[in-house]
Amino acid sequence: MKNFYNHLHAQHQGKVEMFRGALVPCFEVPARADHVLAELQRRQLGAVLEPQTFDEAALTAIHSPRYLKFLATAWDQWVALDAANADKDILPSVWPTRTFRTDIEPDNFAAKVGLYSYDAGTPFTSGTWVAARAGAHCALSAAQAVLAGDRAAFALSRPPGHHAGADFFGGYCFLNNAALAAQHLLDQGKGAGVKKVAVLDVDYHHGNGTQAIFYDRPDVFFASIHGDPRTEYPFYLGHADETGTGAGLGANLNLPLPRGTDYATWSQALETALAGIAKFGADALVVSLGMDTFEGDPISGFKLTTQDYLRLGERLARAGLPTVFVFEGGYAVDAVGVNAVNVLQGFTSP
């Protein structure tokens, strides 16, 4: 398995986030990816490669040009307001809600940040754009490796991506790496017979950005197993009755589960998701590989164990699809490397 590592990921390192009414140190830290890399190297589970570079068209296939321009210029705009801002991260503080207009980009910077975000827990730092763009290139490179004939490839990057929509960030995510990989498989895979792609999101938190991007699409099936949005972030999407719209009706499958769910129950939802993917007739699979389903995760509520991730990888392998793995959440930092690589080990084991 080829592993595409974002060597620039540590340039994104938020100082604080808003959590339960207080500014606290960020849960999403560079050590997350560092632990996965160290475990990959310890087990010698495939080459660790730098990503290829892709042009802007690969990003605009998913994200709006207006949003990408904001991401690329936000830090310079922030520092231009006040030189002292160079020592502070950007945190959103105001948002448009129902009945507010979003078609006009405000001149006021705080309002502009709010236009492109949905929470106060996702700090934008001096290196966010550099890190996020390099992460997107990792996902695109992994997709390209699969198109070139590899059975699977892994995009090891942060910040994660599945909460990012076509024109908004949140949930620690800025560019939707899984969506970019899926779109690249479709755009570049026609000659290889890739006409339909499935995205399976196994992060504890619903992949609201990925769902929103593909919700009306008949060529991408999105399946997500996650904490019940009535009580779990991101709250406002991920209910079981969300099945797609228009041409995409029937191509969206949400499997929300309560806090405390263990692997025995969780794996039943996995079987439902994989059955949906098989019925859809997907030619390739993208896995949003969130590790915050782990029993020791500090901000989540499922009870999967380290050994369960080996079984998850084995089951995904039996689906028999060319597979792109994209690293998402997982905040039990000391365990995230072993858990993530267990999935890959299970997938690649005979």
C-alpha positions in Angstrom: 0.0 0.0 0.0 1.3 3.5 -0.9 0.9 6.0 1.9 0.9 9.7 1.0 2.1 11.8 3.9 1.5 15.5 4.3 4.9 16.8 5.4 3.4 20.3 5.8 0.6 19.3 8.2 2.2 20.8 11.3 2.0 24.3 9.8 -1.6 24.1 10.9 -1.5 24.1 14.7 -4.4 25.9 16.4 -3.8 27.5 19.8 -7.4 27.3 21.2 -10.9 26.3 20.3 -14.3 27.1 21.8 -15.5 24.0 23.7 -18.5 24.0 26.1 -18.3 27.7 26.7 -14.6 28.0 27.2 -11.4 28.5 25.2 -9.5 25.3 25.6 -6.3 23.8 23.9 -7.2 22.3 20.6 -8.0 18.6 20.5 -6.8 18.4 16.8 -3.0 18.5 17.1 -0.1 17.6 14.9 0.9 14.6 17.1 -2.2 12.8 15.7 -0.6 12.4 12.3 2.9 11.9 13.8 1.8 8.9 15.7 0.2 7.3 12.6 3.3 7.9 10.6 5.5 6.4 13.3 3.3 3.3 13.4 3.3 2.9 9.6 7.1 3.1 9.6 7.4 0.7 12.6 5.3 -2.0 10.8 6.8 -1.2 7.4 3.3 -1.1 5.9 4.2 0.3 2.5 6.2 3.2 1.2 5.6 6.7 2.7 5.6 9.1 -0.2 5.2 12.8 -0.7 2.1 13.7 -2.8 2.0 14.9 -6.4 1.0 18.5 -7.0 -2.4 19.1 -8.7 -3.7 22.2 -10.3 -6.6 24.4 -9.1 -9.1 22.5 -11.2 -8.8 19.5 -8.9 -10.0 21.7 -6.0 -12.7 23.6 -7.9 -14.2 20.3 -8.9 -15.5 20.2 -5.3 -15.0 23.7 -3.7 -16.3 27.0 -4.9 -13.7 29.5 -6.3 -14.9 32.2 -3.9 -14.3 29.9 -0.9 -10.9 28.8 -2.2 -9.9 32.5 -2.7 -10.9 33.2 0.9 -8.9 30.3 2.3 -5.8 31.4 0.3 -6.0 35.0 1.4 -7.6 34.9 4.9 -4.4 35.0 6.9 -3.0 38.0 5.0 -6.3 39.8 5.4 -6.3 39.1 9.2 -2.8 40.4 9.7 -3.5 43.4 7.5 -6.2 44.5 10.0 -3.7 44.6 12.9 -0.1 43.5 13.0 -0.7 42.1 16.5 -3.1 39.6 14.9 0.0 37.6 13.7 0.1 36.1 17.2 -3.6 35.2 17.3 -5.5 32.5 15.4 -8.7 33.4 13.5 -11.9 32.1 15.3 -15.3 32.8 13.8 -17.7 34.8 16.0 -20.8 35.6 13.8 -22.7 33.6 11.3 -25.5 34.1 8.8 -28.5 32.0 9.7 -32.1 31.5 8.3 -33.3 34.5 6.3 -29.8 36.0 6.1 -28.1 36.5 2.7 -25.0 34.5 1.7 -24.6 35.6 -1.9 -22.8 38.8 -1.1 -19.4 38.5 0.5 -19.1 41.1 3.3 -16.2 43.5 3.4 -15.9 43.2 7.1 -13.4 40.5 7.9 -15.3 39.0 10.9 -18.4 38.7 8.8 -16.5 37.2 6.0 -15.1 34.5 8.2 -18.6 33.7 9.5 -19.9 33.4 5.9 -17.4 30.6 5.3 -17.7 28.7 8.6 -20.2 27.1 11.0 -18.5 26.8 14.4 -16.1 28.4 16.8 -14.0 25.3 17.3 -12.0 25.5 14.1 -9.1 28.0 14.4 -7.6 29.3 11.2 -3.8 29.7 11.6 -1.0 31.2 9.6 -0.3 27.8 8.0 -3.8 26.5 7.6 -4.1 27.0 3.8 -0.6 25.5 3.1 -1.4 22.4 5.2 -4.9 22.0 3.9 -3.9 22.3 0.3 -1.0 19.8 0.7 -3.5 17.4 2.4 -5.8 17.7 -0.5 -2.9 16.7 -2.8 -2.3 13.7 -0.6 -5.9 12.5 -1.1 -5.7 13.2 -4.8 -2.4 11.3 -5.0 -3.9 8.3 -3.2 -6.8 8.3 -5.7 -4.4 8.5 -8.6 -2.5 5.5 -7.2 -5.6 3.5 -7.1 -6.5 4.5 -10.6 -3.0 3.4 -11.7 -3.8 -0.1 -10.4 -3.0 -0.2 -6.7 -5.5 -2.1 -4.6 -5.5 0.6 -2.0 -3.7 3.8 -0.9 -3.7 5.9 2.2 -3.8 9.7 2.5 -2.2 10.5 5.9 -2.9 14.2 6.5 -4.3 16.8 8.7 -6.3 19.0 9.1 -9.1 16.4 8.4 -11.7 17.1 5.8 -15.1 15.5 6.0 -16.9 18.4 7.8 -15.9 20.9 5.1 -18.5 21.7 2.5 -18.2 23.1 -1.0 -17.9 26.6 0.5 -17.5 26.3 4.3 -15.2 25.1 7.0 -15.8 23.7 10.5 -15.2 20.7 12.6 -11.4 21.2 12.2 -11.9 20.7 8.4 -11.1 23.1 5.5 -10.9 21.1 2.3 -12.9 17.9 1.9 -10.2 15.3 1.1 -12.6 12.4 0.8 -14.9 14.3 -1.6 -11.8 15.4 -3.6 -10.6 11.8 -3.9 -14.1 10.6 -4.9 -14.4 13.2 -7.6 -10.9 12.5 -8.9 -11.7 8.8 -9.2 -14.8 9.7 -11.3 -13.1 12.4 -13.4 -9.9 10.5 -14.2 -11.3 6.9 -14.0 -13.7 6.7 -16.8 -11.2 4.9 -19.0 -10.7 2.4 -16.2 -14.4 1.8 -15.9 -15.0 4.0 -12.8 -18.5 5.3 -13.2 -19.7 5.2 -9.6 -17.9 5.8 -6.4 -18.9 5.2 -2.8 -17.7 7.2 0.3 -17.9 5.3 3.5 -17.5 7.5 6.6 -16.6 5.6 9.8 -15.7 8.7 11.9 -17.7 9.1 15.1 -19.0 12.4 13.8 -21.3 12.6 10.7 -19.5 13.7 7.5 -21.9 16.6 7.0 -19.7 18.3 4.4 -19.4 15.1 2.3 -23.1 14.5 2.4 -23.9 18.1 1.4 -21.5 18.0 -1.5 -23.0 14.8 -3.0 -26.6 14.9 -1.8 -28.1 15.4 -5.3 -25.6 13.2 -7.1 -26.5 9.8 -8.6 -22.8 8.8 -9.2 -21.6 9.0 -5.5 -23.1 6.9 -2.7 -22.5 8.3 0.7 -22.8 6.1 3.8 -22.0 7.2 7.3 -22.0 5.4 10.7 -21.9 8.0 13.4 -23.2 9.3 16.7 -26.8 10.3 16.8 -27.1 14.0 15.7 -29.7 14.7 18.2 -27.0 14.6 20.8 -23.7 14.5 18.9 -21.7 17.1 16.8 -22.3 18.4 14.1 -25.9 18.0 15.3 -27.9 19.4 12.3 -27.3 16.6 9.7 -26.9 12.9 9.7 -30.5 11.6 10.5 -31.6 8.4 9.0 -34.4 10.0 6.9 -31.8 11.9 4.8 -31.6 9.7 1.7 -30.6 12.2 -1.0 -32.6 14.5 -3.3 -33.3 14.8 -7.0 -31.1 12.5 -9.0 -29.3 11.5 -5.8 -32.4 10.2 -4.1 -31.5 6.8 -2.6 -27.7 7.5 -2.8 -27.3 8.7 0.8 -27.4 6.3 3.8 -27.1 7.6 7.4 -26.7 5.1 10.2 -26.8 7.0 13.5 -26.1 5.1 16.7 -26.3 6.0 20.4 -23.4 6.7 22.7 -22.0 3.6 24.2 -22.3 1.5 21.0 -19.8 -1.3 20.9 -18.3 -3.2 17.9 -20.9 -5.9 18.0 -23.7 -3.4 17.3 -21.5 -1.0 15.2 -20.4 -3.8 12.9 -24.1 -4.5 12.1 -24.4 -1.0 10.8 -21.2 -1.5 8.8 -22.8 -4.6 7.1 -25.8 -2.4 6.3 -23.6 0.3 4.8 -21.6 -2.2 2.7 -24.7 -3.9 1.5 -25.9 -0.4 0.3 -22.6 0.2 -1.4 -22.8 -3.2 -3.2 -26.4 -2.6 -4.3 -25.4 0.8 -5.6 -22.8 -0.9 -7.8 -19.8 1.2 -6.8 -16.6 0.7 -8.8 -14.3 2.2 -6.1 -14.5 3.1 -2.5 -13.2 6.1 -0.4 -13.1 5.5 3.3 -13.2 8.6 5.6 -11.1 6.9 8.3 -12.0 8.6 11.6 -10.5 6.8 14.6 -12.6 8.7 17.2 -14.9 5.6 17.5 -12.2 4.3 19.9 -13.3 3.6 23.5 -10.7 6.0 24.9 -11.5 9.0 22.7 -11.9 12.2 24.8 -14.7 13.8 22.8 -16.6 10.9 21.4 -18.8 8.1 22.7 -18.5 4.7 21.0 -16.7 1.7 22.5 -14.5 0.2 19.7 -11.3 -1.4 20.9 -7.9 -1.5 19.3 -8.5 -5.1 18.1 -11.8 -4.1 16.5 -9.9 -2.0 14.0 -8.2 -5.1 12.6 -11.6 -6.6 12.0 -12.8 -3.4 10.3 -9.9 -3.5 7.9 -10.5 -7.2 7.1 -14.2 -6.5 6.4 -13.4 -3.6 4.1 -11.0 -5.8 2.2 -13.8 -8.4 1.6 -15.8 -5.7 -0.1 -13.4 -6.2 -3.0 -13.2 -2.6 -4.2 -10.2 -0.5 -5.0 -10.0 1.7 -1.9 -8.7 5.1 -0.9 -8.3 5.6 2.8 -8.4 9.2 4.0 -7.4 10.1 7.6 -10.0 12.0 9.5 -10.6 12.4 13.3 -9.4 10.5 16.3 -8.3 12.4 19.5 -6.9 9.7 21.8 -3.6 10.8 20.5 -1.4 8.1 22.0 -3.6 5.3 20.6 -4.5 6.8 17.2 -1.5 5.5 15.4 -2.0 1.9 16.4 -5.7 2.0 15.7 -5.4 3.6 12.3 -2.6 1.3 11.1 -4.6 -1.7 12.5 -7.3 -0.9 9.9 -4.7 -0.8 7.1 -3.0 -4.0 8.4 -6.3 -5.8 8.5 -7.1 -4.6 5.0 -3.7 -5.8 3.5 -3.4 -9.1 5.5 -3.9 -12.2 3.4 
